[in-house]
Amino acid sequence: MSKTLSRSDQLITSMYFTTLSALNQSPNGQMRKSDVLEQIEQNIPLDDWATTVYASGNTRWKSIFHLSSIGLVKGGYVVKFKGTWTITDEGRAVLNKPYDPAQFLDEVKRRYDIWKNSQIVQTTNEPAESFNEDNTILEIEEEPREVMARALKKTHETLSAELIESIKQCDPAFFERLVIQLLLKMGYGGSRQEAGRAVGQSGDNGIDGIINEDRLGLDAIYLQAKRWENSVGEPPIRDFFGALDIKGVKKGVFITTSYFTPAALKVIESNRSDKKIVLIDGARLAELMIEHDLGVSVEDTFTLKRLDSDFFSDD
């Protein structure tokens, strides 16, 4: 007997099934995201709770679907590319047997946790938080601030994974421009747009971008951006040191969507030259993008209030 699902999980599993069914029936198994949302709206009874509009203007069911649909992708049931959704053989297989909402949700969560652990643990060495049994944040014996902090952490973990996955789907030139924008947003080059430029495919000794910290370009930071799936080992880091040496530059930032091996980190730790290279892996990259509002936008804002004891004071 299937377990009882919470209201949000019932909605999620209904949206999962509707999405897979709509994609399966569409030409080439493909649809635009807007058409997927239209199919959900037409085929699922959405009550007042589901259609609640947040202060931000977002509708509850759309917000829930936005966050939960990544499970379909990371579970291997759907592929997203530049706004087009495509059902996979795994997705079709779900429709070819009796659909058990609770069982399928458990399988999606299991696959999602495996993927998220592979994205986060390898770069931070911290265990990634899994779904709770009822897909909610535990609130027992926790202060409101702690509950909100846990919820924000969980949301940012998912957002970080989505950011890195989205970057990997873009071309290398886009990633090179992205790292320039990030460094400028962080205040390098005085945040002047003209202070940074992407070198691109010019073969400029392995340099992908340059940030001029001063207006005359006397102090420059050279960038290398690797949009890789596999880890970055020792050779690319040593090559980057060599590129800085050729250019007579002392500062460099090496950014990747993956992670650095212990041997690569050792090169930085053992460096005794006058050159300084900072390594930014995928987890740190996503964290910095969220912190500096690059590639993300505010969906909702919550204010945590406390009792104002001064108001009730006799003084």
C-alpha positions in Angstrom: 0.0 0.0 0.0 1.4 3.4 -1.0 2.1 5.9 1.7 0.0 9.1 2.0 1.6 12.0 0.3 1.6 15.6 1.5 -0.4 18.2 -0.5 2.8 19.6 -2.1 4.0 16.1 -3.0 0.6 15.2 -4.5 0.9 18.2 -6.7 4.5 17.5 -7.6 3.8 13.9 -8.6 0.8 15.0 -10.7 2.9 17.6 -12.5 5.6 14.9 -13.1 3.2 12.5 -14.7 1.5 15.3 -16.8 4.9 16.6 -18.0 6.1 13.1 -19.0 2.8 12.3 -20.7 2.7 15.6 -22.6 6.3 15.2 -23.8 5.7 11.6 -24.8 2.8 12.6 -27.0 4.5 15.6 -28.6 6.6 15.4 -31.9 10.1 14.1 -31.2 9.2 14.0 -27.5 10.0 17.7 -27.3 8.2 20.8 -26.0 9.0 24.3 -24.9 8.8 25.0 -21.2 5.8 27.4 -21.7 3.9 24.6 -23.4 4.7 22.2 -20.6 3.3 24.7 -18.1 0.2 25.1 -20.3 -0.4 21.3 -20.3 -0.1 21.2 -16.5 -2.6 24.1 -16.1 -5.1 22.4 -18.5 -4.8 18.8 -17.2 -4.4 19.2 -13.4 -7.2 20.5 -11.1 -5.4 23.4 -9.4 -7.2 24.5 -6.2 -7.0 27.9 -4.4 -3.9 26.7 -2.5 -2.1 25.8 -5.7 -3.0 29.0 -7.5 -2.1 31.3 -4.6 -0.1 34.3 -5.9 2.9 35.3 -3.8 3.9 38.9 -3.2 6.6 38.5 -5.9 3.9 37.8 -8.5 4.8 34.1 -8.8 2.1 31.4 -8.5 2.6 28.7 -5.9 2.2 25.7 -8.3 4.7 27.3 -10.8 7.2 28.0 -8.1 6.9 24.4 -6.8 7.3 23.0 -10.3 10.3 25.2 -11.0 12.1 23.8 -8.0 10.9 20.2 -8.3 11.4 19.8 -12.1 15.2 19.6 -11.6 14.4 16.1 -10.1 13.1 14.9 -13.5 16.3 16.2 -15.2 18.8 14.8 -12.7 16.8 11.6 -12.5 17.4 11.1 -16.2 13.8 11.4 -17.2 13.9 14.7 -19.1 16.6 16.7 -20.8 16.5 20.5 -20.9 18.4 22.5 -23.5 17.9 26.2 -24.3 14.3 26.2 -23.2 13.4 22.9 -24.9 12.4 19.9 -22.9 12.9 16.4 -24.3 11.7 13.1 -22.7 14.3 10.3 -22.4 13.9 6.5 -22.7 13.9 6.5 -18.9 11.0 8.9 -19.0 9.0 6.8 -21.5 9.7 3.7 -19.3 7.8 5.4 -16.4 4.7 5.7 -18.6 4.9 2.1 -19.8 4.1 0.7 -16.4 1.5 1.5 -13.7 2.3 4.9 -12.2 2.7 4.8 -8.5 3.1 8.5 -7.4 4.7 7.8 -4.0 7.1 5.2 -5.4 8.1 7.4 -8.4 8.7 10.4 -6.1 10.9 8.3 -3.9 12.9 7.2 -6.9 13.3 10.7 -8.2 14.5 11.9 -4.7 17.0 9.0 -4.6 18.4 9.8 -8.0 18.5 13.5 -7.2 20.4 13.0 -4.0 23.0 10.9 -5.8 23.5 13.6 -8.3 23.5 16.4 -5.8 26.1 14.6 -3.6 28.3 14.2 -6.7 28.1 18.0 -7.4 28.5 19.3 -3.8 30.4 16.8 -1.7 33.3 16.4 -4.1 34.0 20.2 -3.9 33.1 21.0 -0.3 33.7 17.7 1.5 30.5 18.4 3.4 27.5 16.0 3.2 24.7 17.4 1.0 21.3 17.6 2.7 18.8 15.1 1.4 15.0 15.5 1.1 13.2 15.0 4.4 10.6 12.2 4.3 7.8 14.6 3.7 9.8 17.0 1.5 9.7 19.7 4.2 12.2 21.3 6.6 12.3 19.8 10.1 11.2 22.4 12.6 11.3 20.4 15.9 13.2 22.1 18.7 14.6 24.8 16.3 14.4 28.5 16.6 12.7 30.3 13.7 16.0 31.8 12.6 17.5 28.3 12.4 14.5 27.0 10.5 14.8 29.8 8.0 18.6 29.4 7.7 18.1 25.7 7.0 15.5 26.4 4.3 17.7 29.0 2.7 20.7 26.6 2.7 18.6 23.9 1.1 17.3 26.3 -1.6 20.8 27.6 -2.3 22.1 24.1 -2.7 19.5 23.4 -5.3 20.1 26.7 -7.0 23.9 26.2 -7.0 23.4 22.9 -8.8 21.1 24.5 -11.3 23.6 27.3 -12.0 26.5 25.0 -12.7 24.3 22.7 -14.9 23.1 25.8 -16.9 26.6 27.0 -17.4 27.7 23.6 -18.7 25.0 23.9 -21.4 26.3 27.2 -22.6 29.2 27.6 -25.0 32.7 28.4 -23.8 32.6 32.0 -24.9 29.6 32.6 -22.7 31.5 31.1 -19.7 34.4 33.4 -20.4 32.2 36.5 -20.4 30.5 35.2 -17.2 33.7 35.0 -15.2 34.6 38.6 -16.3 31.1 39.8 -15.1 31.6 38.0 -11.8 35.0 39.5 -11.1 33.6 43.0 -12.0 30.6 42.5 -9.7 33.0 41.5 -6.9 34.6 44.9 -7.2 37.8 44.0 -9.2 38.7 46.7 -11.8 36.7 49.1 -9.8 33.5 47.5 -11.2 34.1 49.4 -14.4 32.8 47.4 -17.4 35.7 48.6 -19.6 38.2 47.1 -17.0 37.5 43.6 -18.1 37.6 41.8 -21.4 37.4 38.2 -22.6 40.3 37.0 -24.7 38.2 34.1 -26.2 39.6 31.8 -28.8 42.7 33.8 -29.7 45.1 31.2 -28.2 46.6 33.9 -26.0 48.8 31.5 -24.0 45.8 29.9 -22.3 44.4 33.2 -21.0 40.6 33.5 -21.3 40.1 37.0 -19.8 41.8 40.0 -18.3 40.8 42.4 -15.6 42.7 45.7 -15.3 42.6 46.8 -11.7 43.8 50.3 -12.5 42.8 52.5 -15.5 46.2 52.3 -17.1 46.4 48.5 -16.9 49.5 48.5 -14.8 48.1 45.9 -12.5 46.3 43.1 -14.3 44.5 39.9 -13.2 44.6 37.1 -15.8 41.7 34.6 -15.9 41.4 31.1 -17.1 37.9 29.5 -17.4 37.4 25.8 -17.7 33.9 24.6 -18.4 34.7 21.0 -17.6 32.9 17.9 -16.4 36.0 16.2 -15.2 38.4 17.4 -12.5 41.2 19.9 -13.0 44.5 18.3 -12.2 48.1 19.5 -11.8 49.1 20.2 -15.4 46.6 22.9 -16.2 47.6 24.8 -13.1 51.3 24.6 -13.9 50.5 25.7 -17.5 48.6 28.7 -16.1 51.6 29.7 -14.0 53.7 29.5 -17.2 51.2 31.7 -19.0 51.4 34.3 -16.3 55.2 34.2 -16.5 55.2 34.7 -20.2 52.9 37.8 -19.8 54.9 39.1 -16.9 51.7 39.1 -14.7 51.7 38.2 -11.0 47.9 37.6 -10.4 45.7 35.0 -11.8 42.3 33.4 -11.1 41.5 29.9 -12.4 37.8 29.1 -12.5 36.1 25.8 -13.3 32.7 24.3 -13.2 34.1 21.1 -11.8 36.6 20.7 -9.0 40.4 20.6 -8.4 42.3 17.5 -7.6 44.5 17.3 -4.4 47.5 17.5 -6.7 46.3 20.7 -8.3 45.7 22.2 -4.8 49.2 21.1 -3.8 50.7 23.2 -6.7 49.1 26.3 -5.2 50.1 25.5 -1.6 53.8 24.8 -2.6 54.1 27.9 -4.8 57.1 30.0 -3.7 57.2 32.4 -6.6 56.0 36.0 -6.7 52.9 34.9 -8.6 49.5 34.4 -6.9 46.8 32.2 -8.3 43.3 31.8 -6.8 41.3 28.7 -7.6 37.5 28.8 -7.8 35.7 25.5 -8.2 32.1 24.9 -9.2 30.7 25.0 -5.7 32.5 28.3 -4.9 31.6 29.7 -8.3 27.9 29.1 -7.7 28.2 30.5 -4.2 29.7 33.7 -5.5 27.1 34.1 -8.3 24.3 33.8 -5.7 26.1 36.3 -3.4 26.6 38.8 -6.1 23.3 38.4 -7.9 24.8 37.1 -11.2 22.5 34.8 -13.1 19.9 34.8 -10.3 17.0 37.0 -9.2 15.1 37.4 -6.0 11.9 35.4 -6.0 10.6 36.2 -2.5 11.7 38.2 0.6 10.8 37.2 4.1 11.3 39.4 7.2 12.0 37.7 10.6 10.6 39.9 13.4 11.2 39.8 17.2 9.6 41.3 20.2 10.7 44.9 20.7 11.4 45.0 24.5 12.2 48.7 24.4 8.6 49.4 23.4 7.3 47.8 26.6 9.9 49.4 28.8 8.8 51.9 31.4 11.7 54.2 30.7 
